[in-house]
Amino acid sequence: MRHYLKKGELITQKSDKFYDITDEIKTFVVESEIREGHILIQPLHTTLGVYLNENEKFLLDDFTNYLSMQVPREGNYGHDNIEKRLDCPKDEPKNGSSHLKSAFYSNPSLSLVLSNGELCIGQWQRIFIAEFDGPCPRKHKGKRQYLTSIIGE
């Protein structure tokens, strides 16, 4: 059994946006030279999620609109009460809504089957990283990372 681990990176422009990373993941599969196995994609930020769905503009707009209705950016979130939090860095953004969207409306990881050197996904299925926090103003300056782990033969 072999293991391949690769860190992916993307630059995000705004919050509540879905980034199709399917082609990057397919490149990682080719680089891994693993033909049969499993692949796991895991965001490395608490305000990112990962999805498997269709890349259709109006559907993605529906996702964004639904999330905005369920968890409005301007809400009464305890996490955003920066002055009362003891563990808070000075540059902490008010992003309670981003954490809620990530926790309740996305996945912390995505596991897929790899067969004959290819992802086993449907014709219309694509892999997305969901950005719920917009370009992060802190040290990574909008660069968001995810891990891809491929295990197999």
KATAPE-V825262 format. One record per residue. N is the residue number from 0. PHI is phi in whole degrees, 0 to 359 (* if undefined). Layout:
n:N phi:PHI
n:N phi:PHI
This chain:
n:0 phi:*
n:1 phi:246
n:2 phi:226
n:3 phi:231
n:4 phi:233
n:5 phi:220
n:6 phi:265
n:7 phi:258
n:8 phi:218
n:9 phi:219
n:10 phi:259
n:11 phi:259
n:12 phi:256
n:13 phi:202
n:14 phi:278
n:15 phi:55
n:16 phi:231
n:17 phi:250
n:18 phi:248
n:19 phi:282
n:20 phi:249
n:21 phi:303
n:22 phi:295
n:23 phi:295
n:24 phi:295
n:25 phi:298
n:26 phi:297
n:27 phi:299
n:28 phi:298
n:29 phi:298
n:30 phi:300
n:31 phi:291
n:32 phi:60
n:33 phi:266
n:34 phi:261
n:35 phi:230
n:36 phi:166
n:37 phi:229
n:38 phi:233
n:39 phi:234
n:40 phi:244
n:41 phi:225
n:42 phi:296
n:43 phi:255
n:44 phi:223
n:45 phi:286
n:46 phi:249
n:47 phi:244
n:48 phi:226
n:49 phi:227
n:50 phi:225
n:51 phi:238
n:52 phi:197
n:53 phi:271
n:54 phi:266
n:55 phi:233
n:56 phi:309
n:57 phi:290
n:58 phi:294
n:59 phi:296
n:60 phi:297
n:61 phi:299
n:62 phi:302
n:63 phi:298
n:64 phi:297
n:65 phi:298
n:66 phi:298
n:67 phi:295
n:68 phi:287
n:69 phi:287
n:70 phi:225
n:71 phi:295
n:72 phi:300
n:73 phi:267
n:74 phi:223
n:75 phi:264
n:76 phi:254
n:77 phi:303
n:78 phi:301
n:79 phi:277
n:80 phi:276
n:81 phi:303
n:82 phi:297
n:83 phi:268
n:84 phi:278
n:85 phi:276
n:86 phi:262
n:87 phi:262
n:88 phi:291
n:89 phi:297
n:90 phi:264
n:91 phi:296
n:92 phi:281
n:93 phi:276
n:94 phi:224
n:95 phi:304
n:96 phi:297
n:97 phi:295
n:98 phi:294
n:99 phi:295
n:100 phi:299
n:101 phi:295
n:102 phi:289
n:103 phi:254
n:104 phi:233
n:105 phi:210
n:106 phi:242
n:107 phi:285
n:108 phi:199
n:109 phi:224
n:110 phi:247
n:111 phi:227
n:112 phi:269
n:113 phi:243
n:114 phi:220
n:115 phi:56
n:116 phi:76
n:117 phi:228
n:118 phi:294
n:119 phi:266
n:120 phi:231
n:121 phi:290
n:122 phi:306
n:123 phi:258
n:124 phi:282
n:125 phi:225
n:126 phi:259
n:127 phi:237
n:128 phi:261
n:129 phi:259
n:130 phi:262
n:131 phi:257
n:132 phi:242
n:133 phi:71
n:134 phi:299
n:135 phi:293
n:136 phi:283
n:137 phi:272
n:138 phi:302
n:139 phi:273
n:140 phi:48
n:141 phi:88
n:142 phi:279
n:143 phi:245
n:144 phi:240
n:145 phi:215
n:146 phi:256
n:147 phi:238
n:148 phi:243
n:149 phi:239
n:150 phi:235
n:151 phi:161
n:152 phi:243
